Amino acid sequence: MKNVIIAEKPSVAQSIAAIVGAGQRKDGYLEGNGCAVTWAFGHLVGLAMPEAYGFAGFRQENLPILPPDFQLIPRQVKAEKGYKADPGVLKQLKVIKEVFDQCDKIIVATDAGREGELIHRYIYNYLGCTKPFVRLWISSLTDKAIREGLDNLQPGERYDNLYLSAKSRSEADWLIGINATQALSVAAGQGVLSLGRVQT
């Protein structure tokens, strides 16, 4: 397979697949005309929680928690004891890795914006992928917009600063949210009190 297109969600993947002639439905992607179109379900990969760095529980002596390098993990869901990787996410990441491994080039079709760029790069980095990629930058899913975008693919590195901006925001939210929540909760001594950029 020559190209793999990765979209942010299945509905977008279907619209693009119809244009490129990838009409054969597979498990987790569409294929045809020498191309595969796969998808994420939003953020499949995110930053690991403090436990991944050896900080269990809310303890004043651990604060501030400042990981030397942030670890990426598959999206988590609540389990009986804490959290575990979402099985549906693990399955889709396996599909994405398989189609990435078989292609010559990746066409990134996640949403045109900071978060869309982050979704792709976190998946790409988590999978340890090194395949070259280009960017489909469109803000409409009309047939005309998709065709024009495919005729005008942009180099992936053109969006490096957009990714770095999104990565910085993600890591800053983690640092503020984790440390502020733990500090407030420890100080109050009354369960978990959530505090972060969004709540503030």
Rosetta blueprint (number, residue, H / E / L):
1 M L
2 K L
3 N E
4 V E
5 I E
6 I E
7 A E
8 E L
9 K L
10 P H
11 S H
12 V H
13 A H
14 Q H
15 S H
16 I H
17 A H
18 A H
19 I H
20 V H
21 G L
22 A L
23 G L
24 Q E
25 R E
26 K E
27 D L
28 G L
29 Y E
30 L E
31 E E
32 G E
33 N L
34 G L
35 C E
36 A E
37 V E
38 T E
39 W E
40 A L
41 F L
42 G L
43 H L
44 L L
45 V E
46 G E
47 L E
48 A L
49 M L
50 P H
51 E H
52 A H
53 Y H
54 G L
55 F L
56 A L
57 G L
58 F L
59 R L
60 Q H
61 E H
62 N H
63 L L
64 P L
65 I L
66 L L
67 P L
68 P L
69 D L
70 F L
71 Q L
72 L E
73 I E
74 P E
75 R L
76 Q E
77 V E
78 K E
79 A L
80 E L
81 K L
82 G L
83 Y E
84 K E
85 A E
86 D L
87 P H
88 G H
89 V H
90 L H
91 K H
92 Q H
93 L H
94 K H
95 V H
96 I H
97 K H
98 E H
99 V H
100 F H
101 D H
102 Q H
103 C L
104 D L
105 K E
106 I E
107 I E
108 V E
109 A E
110 T L
111 D L
112 A L
113 G L
114 R H
115 E H
116 G H
117 E H
118 L H
119 I H
120 H H
121 R H
122 Y H
123 I H
124 Y H
125 N H
126 Y H
127 L L
128 G L
129 C L
130 T L
131 K L
132 P L
133 F E
134 V E
135 R E
136 L L
137 W L
138 I L
139 S L
140 S L
141 L L
142 T L
143 D H
144 K H
145 A H
146 I H
147 R H
148 E H
149 G H
150 L H
151 D L
152 N L
153 L L
154 Q E
155 P E
156 G H
157 E H
158 R H
159 Y H
160 D H
161 N H
162 L H
163 Y H
164 L H
165 S H
166 A H
167 K H
168 S H
169 R H
170 S H
171 E H
172 A H
173 D H
174 W H
175 L H
176 I H
177 G H
178 I H
179 N H
180 A H
181 T H
182 Q H
183 A H
184 L H
185 S H
186 V H
187 A H
188 A H
189 G L
190 Q L
191 G L
192 V L
193 L L
194 S L
195 L L
196 G L
197 R L
198 V L
199 Q L
200 T L
